[in-house]
């Protein structure tokens, strides 16, 4: 939805927590940062809901083609619309970047591309104001650091996907270490996510900049809501197959779960294929 400019101080210390070294060797390499802007639909639009939705999609597609896709500093971008979350007005606009410098450069590049797309100032101002009118002024920004272990989409899709977002609260045990967590997490993913055909993509992220440093955010892409239960059941079966011995299974999860408080939240969004870079 709304592509609000991020205004983030340059002089900040990002908590890298447990992130492995990044190697951005090509355009498909793991990004260094993920920005998540939470947006809210404006209730002041006068048109009917269907008419407004169509106009919104048309306007955002135009901006995507003329600006976002041409911005070399933005690796990926996409809209995630409310499906099952706390409020139906909520949506997420997610962008990824190869470096911190690219976050700063991307905003200036957007302005340049907007001027190229709509050279007439009055026309440009009218378009951007109309685009802005779909959203409330209220929004929030969070910055995350991708964690090693993603299961990326193998190919682009023209179909909307269900995004199941799990936000867990991390613990910091005295007897723990980054190395141990990453080893255990890799074992868990290899036993479950990588072999679960219902999970079309998986992206883990940790807190970088925002309100809560304990957040561990995992995004699972599914083809439909029906796949959610199948995903859960499949992971359960895979766990039992990996750790057949109950004692071994208990020992593994005792070690793994000490890195989490046990508190987590679940959210469902629709990833809009037409508005994805």
BADO-644320 format. One record per residue (C-alpha): residue in three letters; x, y, z. Coordinates in pm, 1 decimal. Layout:
ATOM   res         xx         yy         zz
ATOM   ALA          X          Y          Z
...
***
This chain:
ATOM   res         xx         yy         zz
ATOM   UNK        0.0        0.0        0.0
ATOM   UNK      132.3      345.6       79.6
ATOM   UNK      504.7      380.5       15.9
ATOM   UNK      576.4      623.0      299.3
ATOM   UNK      935.3      740.7      299.8
ATOM   UNK     1132.9      583.9      579.7
ATOM   UNK     1290.9      845.3      800.8
ATOM   UNK     1543.6      656.6     1008.5
ATOM   UNK     1851.9      810.0     1177.4
ATOM   UNK     2176.1      722.1     1006.2
ATOM   UNK     2368.0      681.1     1329.8
ATOM   UNK     2203.0      370.9     1474.6
ATOM   UNK     2337.5       39.6     1594.3
ATOM   UNK     2144.1     -249.0     1444.0
ATOM   UNK     2110.0     -550.7     1666.5
ATOM   UNK     2235.4     -830.2     1443.9
ATOM   UNK     2137.6    -1087.0     1706.8
ATOM   UNK     2200.8    -1420.2     1537.1
ATOM   UNK     2236.5    -1333.2     1171.0
ATOM   UNK     2490.7    -1519.7      960.1
ATOM   UNK     2724.0    -1328.2      726.1
ATOM   UNK     2550.8    -1212.3      409.5
ATOM   UNK     2686.8    -1260.2       60.8
ATOM   UNK     2487.6    -1052.2     -188.1
ATOM   UNK     2646.8    -1184.1     -504.1
ATOM   UNK     2350.8    -1135.8     -738.9
ATOM   UNK     2005.0     -983.4     -750.4
ATOM   UNK     1853.1    -1298.7     -598.2
ATOM   UNK     2096.6    -1305.0     -304.8
ATOM   UNK     1966.5    -1276.0       48.6
ATOM   UNK     1897.7     -909.8      128.2
ATOM   UNK     2067.6     -734.3      416.9
ATOM   UNK     1755.5     -558.1      545.7
ATOM   UNK     1377.5     -589.6      526.6
ATOM   UNK     1157.7     -285.1      589.0
ATOM   UNK      797.2     -346.3      693.6
ATOM   UNK      553.0      -55.6      687.2
ATOM   UNK      216.6     -117.9      853.6
ATOM   UNK      -55.7       81.0      678.1
ATOM   UNK     -425.0      138.9      739.6
ATOM   UNK     -701.4      197.2      486.9
ATOM   UNK     -862.7      539.3      494.6
ATOM   UNK    -1231.8      536.6      589.0
ATOM   UNK    -1287.9      870.7      415.6
ATOM   UNK    -1303.5      742.3       59.0
ATOM   UNK    -1652.7      801.2      -81.8
ATOM   UNK    -1658.0      547.7     -366.0
ATOM   UNK    -1802.2      200.5     -325.3
ATOM   UNK    -1573.0      -64.3     -183.0
ATOM   UNK    -1532.0     -257.6     -510.5
ATOM   UNK    -1478.9       55.4     -717.2
ATOM   UNK    -1223.2      185.2     -468.6
ATOM   UNK    -1037.7     -144.5     -458.0
ATOM   UNK    -1007.9     -151.4     -836.4
ATOM   UNK     -886.0      208.4     -845.7
ATOM   UNK     -633.8      137.0     -571.7
ATOM   UNK     -495.5     -164.3     -757.4
ATOM   UNK     -472.6       33.1    -1081.4
ATOM   UNK     -289.4      321.6     -914.2
ATOM   UNK      -46.4       98.7     -724.9
ATOM   UNK       29.5     -103.4    -1037.7
ATOM   UNK      112.5      217.1    -1222.8
ATOM   UNK      345.0      327.8     -943.1
ATOM   UNK      504.2      -17.9     -931.4
ATOM   UNK      580.0      -17.8    -1304.5
ATOM   UNK      697.5      340.9    -1330.3
ATOM   UNK      887.3      376.1    -1005.2
ATOM   UNK      942.9       71.5     -781.2
ATOM   UNK     1049.4     -173.9    -1052.3
ATOM   UNK     1291.7       82.3    -1193.3
ATOM   UNK     1448.4      159.5     -855.5
ATOM   UNK     1773.6      -35.0     -857.7
ATOM   UNK     1817.2        9.6     -483.3
ATOM   UNK     1502.8     -189.7     -398.6
ATOM   UNK     1559.3     -564.1     -435.2
ATOM   UNK     1201.4     -674.8     -377.8
ATOM   UNK      872.5     -513.0     -280.6
ATOM   UNK      521.0     -632.7     -214.3
ATOM   UNK      184.1     -575.8      -49.6
ATOM   UNK       37.4     -809.1      210.3
ATOM   UNK     -332.7     -752.8      273.9
ATOM   UNK     -532.4     -838.4      586.4
ATOM   UNK     -677.5    -1188.3      588.9
ATOM   UNK     -690.8    -1276.7      958.1
ATOM   UNK     -530.5    -1006.6     1171.9
ATOM   UNK     -640.1     -773.0     1451.9
ATOM   UNK     -801.1     -518.1     1217.0
ATOM   UNK     -939.4     -536.4      863.7
ATOM   UNK     -788.2     -193.2      790.7
ATOM   UNK     -433.5     -320.6      824.4
ATOM   UNK     -190.0     -411.3      549.7
ATOM   UNK      185.4     -446.0      518.7
ATOM   UNK      418.0     -298.5      258.1
ATOM   UNK      747.4     -489.3      255.2
ATOM   UNK     1070.0     -393.7       78.7
ATOM   UNK     1416.8     -548.5       84.8
ATOM   UNK     1759.5     -394.3       34.8
ATOM   UNK     2111.5     -519.3      -27.9
ATOM   UNK     2272.5     -270.3      211.7
ATOM   UNK     2203.7        9.3      459.2
ATOM   UNK     2329.4      260.6      203.2
ATOM   UNK     2064.6      137.9      -42.6
ATOM   UNK     1787.0      219.3      205.8
ATOM   UNK     1897.7      580.7      203.5
ATOM   UNK     1950.2      591.7     -173.9
ATOM   UNK     1614.8      426.5     -253.5
ATOM   UNK     1407.5      716.6     -122.9
ATOM   UNK     1592.2      973.9     -331.7
ATOM   UNK     1571.0      748.2     -634.9
ATOM   UNK     1192.8      721.8     -590.8
ATOM   UNK     1166.7     1100.2     -612.1
ATOM   UNK     1377.6     1105.6     -930.2
ATOM   UNK     1169.2      833.0    -1093.9
ATOM   UNK      843.5     1005.0     -997.0
ATOM   UNK      958.1     1317.3    -1179.1
ATOM   UNK     1047.5     1112.0    -1485.5
ATOM   UNK      715.4      926.5    -1479.4
ATOM   UNK      501.4     1241.3    -1434.8
ATOM   UNK      709.1     1534.5    -1565.2
ATOM   UNK      429.4     1786.1    -1515.2
ATOM   UNK      438.3     1892.8    -1150.5
ATOM   UNK       63.1     1941.6    -1119.3
ATOM   UNK       -7.2     1599.0    -1271.2
ATOM   UNK      252.1     1435.7    -1049.1
ATOM   UNK      116.2     1603.1     -736.7
ATOM   UNK     -240.2     1501.4     -821.7
ATOM   UNK     -140.7     1138.2     -880.7
ATOM   UNK       56.9     1109.9     -557.9
ATOM   UNK     -214.5     1279.9     -354.4
ATOM   UNK     -475.9     1045.4     -499.3
ATOM   UNK     -253.1      749.2     -415.4
ATOM   UNK     -203.8      879.4      -63.3
ATOM   UNK     -578.1      928.4      -13.4
ATOM   UNK     -634.1      552.7       13.2
ATOM   UNK     -445.6      542.6      342.7
ATOM   UNK     -461.1      695.1      685.0
ATOM   UNK     -172.3      910.4      801.8
ATOM   UNK     -113.8      657.7     1080.5
ATOM   UNK      157.3      406.6      998.2
ATOM   UNK      455.4      234.8     1159.5
ATOM   UNK      791.3      113.5     1032.3
ATOM   UNK     1002.5     -181.6     1141.8
ATOM   UNK     1338.3     -298.6     1011.6
ATOM   UNK     1437.9     -665.0     1017.3
ATOM   UNK     1753.2     -859.5      939.4
ATOM   UNK     1703.4    -1177.9      733.4
ATOM   UNK     1830.6    -1493.3      898.3
ATOM   UNK     2009.1    -1771.4      713.3
ATOM   UNK     1789.9    -2069.4      629.4
ATOM   UNK     1529.1    -1927.0      392.6
ATOM   UNK     1338.8    -2147.5      149.1
ATOM   UNK     1285.9    -1899.4     -137.6
ATOM   UNK     1016.3    -1914.0     -401.4
ATOM   UNK     1160.7    -2121.8     -682.9
ATOM   UNK      985.6    -1918.5     -951.4
ATOM   UNK      770.9    -1610.3     -990.2
ATOM   UNK      397.2    -1668.8     -963.5
ATOM   UNK      103.4    -1472.6    -1099.9
ATOM   UNK     -124.5    -1612.7     -828.8
ATOM   UNK     -183.8    -1453.7     -490.4
ATOM   UNK      -41.1    -1652.9     -200.9
ATOM   UNK     -138.7    -1687.3      162.8
ATOM   UNK      131.3    -1555.0      393.5
ATOM   UNK      123.8    -1711.6      738.4
ATOM   UNK      331.0    -1493.0      970.1
ATOM   UNK      447.8    -1630.3     1303.3
ATOM   UNK      599.9    -1378.4     1545.4
ATOM   UNK      779.3    -1549.7     1833.7
ATOM   UNK      943.3    -1390.7     2135.6
ATOM   UNK     1304.0    -1492.3     2178.6
ATOM   UNK     1470.3    -1570.8     2510.1
ATOM   UNK     1837.1    -1517.6     2593.8
ATOM   UNK     1946.5    -1811.4     2813.0
ATOM   UNK     2272.3    -1779.5     3005.5
ATOM   UNK     2383.6    -2119.4     2878.5
ATOM   UNK     2296.8    -2041.1     2516.2
ATOM   UNK     2493.5    -1917.0     2217.3
ATOM   UNK     2430.8    -1793.4     1864.1
ATOM   UNK     2614.0    -2094.2     1728.4
ATOM   UNK     2398.6    -2342.8     1917.4
ATOM   UNK     2074.6    -2173.3     1816.2
ATOM   UNK     2169.3    -2167.0     1447.7
ATOM   UNK     2270.3    -2534.7     1460.8
ATOM   UNK     1941.6    -2636.2     1624.1
ATOM   UNK     1734.6    -2414.8     1397.4
ATOM   UNK     1900.5    -2564.5     1088.9
ATOM   UNK     1819.5    -2915.0     1211.0
ATOM   UNK     1457.6    -2816.7     1268.8
ATOM   UNK     1423.1    -2663.2      920.3
ATOM   UNK     1587.1    -2959.7      750.1
ATOM   UNK     1344.4    -3195.4      921.9
ATOM   UNK     1031.4    -2990.4      855.0
ATOM   UNK     1015.9    -2682.0      632.5
ATOM   UNK     1249.9    -2794.7      355.5
ATOM   UNK     1061.4    -3121.2      307.8
ATOM   UNK      707.7    -2985.9      342.1
ATOM   UNK      559.5    -2940.8       -5.7
ATOM   UNK      278.3    -2722.0      129.8
ATOM   UNK      533.6    -2455.0      219.9
ATOM   UNK      613.7    -2280.9     -107.6
ATOM   UNK      855.1    -2038.5       57.0
ATOM   UNK      988.8    -1960.9      402.5
ATOM   UNK     1165.7    -1647.1      523.3
ATOM   UNK     1301.3    -1605.5      879.8
ATOM   UNK     1388.9    -1258.9     1012.0
ATOM   UNK     1512.8    -1113.2     1338.1
ATOM   UNK     1472.1     -767.7     1488.1
ATOM   UNK     1688.6     -493.4     1339.2
ATOM   UNK     1527.3     -162.1     1429.7
ATOM   UNK     1191.4     -105.1     1594.2
ATOM   UNK      986.9     -153.7     1907.5
ATOM   UNK     1077.5     -507.7     2019.1
ATOM   UNK     1423.5     -661.9     1995.7
ATOM   UNK     1292.3    -1005.8     2096.2
ATOM   UNK     1087.8    -1055.3     1778.1
ATOM   UNK     1163.6    -1354.8     1559.2
ATOM   UNK      943.1    -1326.4     1250.6
ATOM   UNK      885.7    -1622.2     1019.5
ATOM   UNK      690.5    -1595.0      693.7
ATOM   UNK      545.5    -1910.7      537.9
ATOM   UNK      396.5    -1884.6      187.1
ATOM   UNK      110.9    -2122.5      108.5
ATOM   UNK     -113.3    -2164.6     -193.8
ATOM   UNK     -436.8    -2161.6        7.6
ATOM   UNK     -583.0    -2151.2      356.4
ATOM   UNK     -657.2    -2523.6      324.1
ATOM   UNK     -282.9    -2584.0      320.2
ATOM   UNK     -236.8    -2434.6      666.9
ATOM   UNK     -363.8    -2738.4      857.0
ATOM   UNK     -183.7    -2971.8      617.6
ATOM   UNK      140.1    -2779.3      676.4
ATOM   UNK      106.0    -2814.7     1052.2
ATOM   UNK       20.3    -3183.9     1032.3
ATOM   UNK      305.8    -3246.5      790.1
ATOM   UNK      556.2    -3078.2     1019.2
ATOM   UNK      430.9    -3286.0     1311.9
ATOM   UNK      475.6    -3608.7     1117.2
ATOM   UNK      820.3    -3500.1     1000.5
ATOM   UNK      931.5    -3429.1     1356.6
ATOM   UNK      828.0    -3777.6     1468.6
ATOM   UNK     1004.0    -3930.1     1168.5
ATOM   UNK     1325.3    -3736.2     1234.1
ATOM   UNK     1336.3    -3802.7     1607.8
ATOM   UNK     1173.2    -4145.2     1632.2
ATOM   UNK     1294.4    -4198.7     1985.8
ATOM   UNK     1075.9    -3992.6     2219.7
ATOM   UNK     1363.6    -3925.4     2457.8
ATOM   UNK     1579.4    -3790.0     2175.2
ATOM   UNK     1290.2    -3575.9     2055.3
ATOM   UNK     1234.4    -3437.7     2404.0
ATOM   UNK     1605.9    -3363.5     2442.9
ATOM   UNK     1620.0    -3176.2     2111.6
ATOM   UNK     1321.7    -2954.1     2183.5
ATOM   UNK     1438.8    -2885.4     2537.7
ATOM   UNK     1757.9    -2741.1     2388.3
ATOM   UNK     1582.3    -2563.6     2098.8
ATOM   UNK     1289.7    -2418.5     2292.8
ATOM   UNK     1509.1    -2253.5     2556.0
ATOM   UNK     1569.5    -1981.8     2295.3
ATOM   UNK     1198.5    -1890.4     2295.3
ATOM   UNK      973.8    -1763.2     2573.8
ATOM   UNK      676.6    -1964.2     2448.5
ATOM   UNK      484.4    -1647.3     2361.5
ATOM   UNK      400.0    -1605.9     1993.5
ATOM   UNK      139.5    -1452.1     1763.0
ATOM   UNK      -10.0    -1581.6     1436.7
ATOM   UNK     -121.6    -1363.2     1145.0
ATOM   UNK     -255.3    -1434.5      795.6
ATOM   UNK     -218.4    -1205.4      495.8
ATOM   UNK     -271.7    -1228.1      121.8
ATOM   UNK       38.9    -1159.3      -84.6
ATOM   UNK      -77.7     -966.0     -392.0
ATOM   UNK      102.9    -1112.2     -692.0
ATOM   UNK       20.4     -820.3     -923.8
ATOM   UNK      192.4     -577.6     -688.8
ATOM   UNK      515.4     -769.1     -633.5
ATOM   UNK      862.3     -684.6     -750.4
***
